[in-house]
Amino acid sequence: TLLPQLGCLDTVRKRLWTAAGKRFLYFDFAKSRWVNPKAQGSQPVFGNTNSASLHYDTANDLVICLKAPQRHPKPWGEMFVYDPKANKWTLLPSTFPADVHTKYMGQNAFYSTELNAHFHYVAGDSRNKPATMMAYRYKREE
């Protein structure tokens, strides 16, 4: 059994979204049970805490996953958005700077509800060179 390694709290639905590998689940606090939403679309292979982050974006009512590249040298990451209302994952077009690279995964991230921004620290592996701090704000298409 693959244990969830990523997680975020959905304060609207009172759910804990979790992910690891190919598994995406939520814990329903009201019913005290785990649920597989069987989401449609381009669901990522999540990896682990070193290779992805999962945030509940309170301003847009979405779950956002930043997935790090798995091998060096590759440009930085892919961004996936899960819409709980539609039960669907979408791979977004890349907006990451082309010059941001990592030796092998290595990221830490958090979401600020005050700023409505996702912050990603991209480590340069154990030597921490080069390291990059990025901020991202999701904007719905109109």
N, C-alpha and C positions, 0 to 999 in steps of 0.2 A: 504494500500500500504506500502510495506516495503522499506524504504529509504536506499540507498547504505551507508554502514558504513565503507567499506574498499575501497581503491583506489590506483592506480598507473598510471603514465603517460608513455605511449608507444611513445617514441620520433621518432621511425622509421615510424610507421603508423599514427602518429598524432591522437592517441586515448587515452581516459581516461578509463581504465578498472575499473569497480566497482563491489562490491559484498556485499551481506548480506543474511543471511539465506540460501535459496536454489537458490537465484537469482544471476546470473552473466551476466553483460551487459557491453557495452562500449559506450562511446559518441564519435561519429565521428565528429571531428572539421571541416573537409572540407565540410561535408554535413549538419552540425548543426542538428544532430538527434541522438537518442538513438537506439541501435541495440542489439538484443538478438542473440548471435552467435550460439546458440543451439549446444554447444560443446558436443563432444562424450567423452567416457571414464569415469574415476572415479572422477567425479566432487565432491568436498567436500561440506558439509553443512557448510557454512562459519561462522555462528555465528555473533559476533559483534567485535568492535575494541578491546575489552578486551580479546577476545578468538582467534583472528587470525590476521595475517598480510598479505598484498598483495604487492609484489614488482615487478617492471619490471626490469629484469636482462639484462642490455644493452650488456654485453659481450656474452651472449648466445641467445639473442632475445627470451626470455621466460618470462612468468609471473609465479612467485613462491609464493605459499601460505603456510605459516606455521600455522598449526591449533593446538591450545593448547588443552590439555585434559579438559574434562568438569567436572570431579569429582575427588576428592582426595581419596585415593592415587593412582595415575597412573603415569607411566613413562611419560616423557615429549614428547608431540606432534607427529604430523604426517606432512610430507612434501609432497605437491602436486605441480606438474609442469604442466603449460598450454602452449602448443605450438601453437601460433597463425597461423603458416603456415599450420599445420595439423588440427587445430581446435579440439584439443584433450587434455584432462586432464589425467595425470598419477600419481598414488600414488607411491612414491619412497620407497624403503626399508629404515627402520629406521637406522640412523647413530648417533642418540643422545645418550649421555652417560646415562647408566642405572640408575645412582644415582641422576639424575636431576629430582626433583619432584616439584610440586607446590600445594598449598592448594586448590586453585580454580582459574583457568585461570591466569589472571594477567601477561600480557607481553607488552612490547614496542619494536619496531623494526625499523630498517632503513637499506637501501642498499647504500653502498659506491661504486660509479662508478670508482673512482680512484683505490681502492683496489680490486674491483670485489668481494666484500664480503657482506654477509647479517649478520647484528648484531642483536641479540635478547637478551633483558634483561628480565629475568624471575623473577618476583617479588614473594616474599613469602607472598603474600596478604598484609593486612594492617600493619602487624608487621614487614614486610620486612625481615623475617628470615625463612629459608635461601633464599638468592637471588643468582642468577647465571647470568653471562654474557657469551653468546656463540657467536661464529662466524662460518659462514657456507659459503662455496664456491661450487657452482654447477659445476660439470664436466660432460660433455657429454660422454656417452659410445662410445667406438670406434669400 
